[in-house]
Amino acid sequence: MFADSDHTSALESFADEGWISEILYEVKSGKEATVFCCRGGTLAPAPLVAAKVYRPIETRAFKNDAMYVGGRLHMARNGRAKRAVQAKSAFGRQVQYGTWLHQEWGILRALFEAGVCVPQPLACGDRAILMEFLGDDAGAATPLHELAPDRRTASRLVDEVLDDVELMLDCDCVHGDLSAYNVVYDRDRAVIIDFPQAVDPRLNDAGCALLFRDIENICRWASRHGVDRPALRNLRSAPLTRLVFGCYGFAEHSSHHEEPSIPYYRLPAFTEILAERDDTLRPVHGYMATLLGLTRSGV
């Protein structure tokens, strides 16, 4: 059914299973992967499906990824996998390859189920991920950096993205590379894409710095369209902010101050006990919501 080529061989299993019937065209290509628009098969929920095909391990360059791998399972314990990755051996590269692909798949599923505006994940293979196609028969959805919205639309879109950043934090996820290049405008909504480098801010030492960079990138895009978010500068200038929420769960920040002696891994249970006594103490938005709220309001 498919012409013989590297990316088609990576998608052959999806065709056999009935997810796709034809590769239509290339949407975009990056250092790690290429995205294709495909015609959906009998299992597909829509006529068009996006296929993200990771490049073969021999041609992929895992550069500048040290800040992203901290806290991931294969680096969380001493052993062969961790030593191999650190030594950049052939086995280490295989571990990295599988980690980045399955990292994106797992995060997409968790975020989609949590209500974050991301492409619906459909299926995962050894070298590719199938997901909802963002766009229509005329072409792929427009990334924000190519969009020229009026001020009202830009204000709405940046707030949608910040809302999703907050929801992602509730899922213990920081995008890590968020910008106007990784958000697309589809059906009058902002959709965040590309998650292989996402981190868990509870486990990754760079999580806080990546979070602030994500917010700054999106607010910088908004400022180009007349929407100012000056609070971001104030947040970045407060080093205590980085120290405060790097060690504790975002939603349990007030609980930690209520009883500092309780270890961080017991804070969720302690917070629930407090909430049973006083419902106003139940975490609804979490500590980070306050910072994001300030960013939106420009305080």
Secondary structure, 3 states (H helix, E strand, C coil): CCCCCHHHHHHHHHHHHCCEEEEEEEEEECCCEEEEEEEECCCCCCCEEEEEEECCCCCCCCCCCHHHHCCCHHHHCCCHHHHHHHHCCHHHHHHHHHHHHHHHHHHHHHHHHHCCCCCCEEEECCCEEEEECCEECCEECEEHHHCCCCHHHHHHHHHHHHHHHHHHHHCCCECCCCCCCCEEEECCEEEECCCCCCECCCCCCCHHHHHHHHHHHHHHHHHCCCCCCCHHHHHHCCHHHHHHHHCCCHHHHHHHHHCCCCCHHHHHHHHHHHHHHCHHHCCCCCHHHHHHHHHHHCC
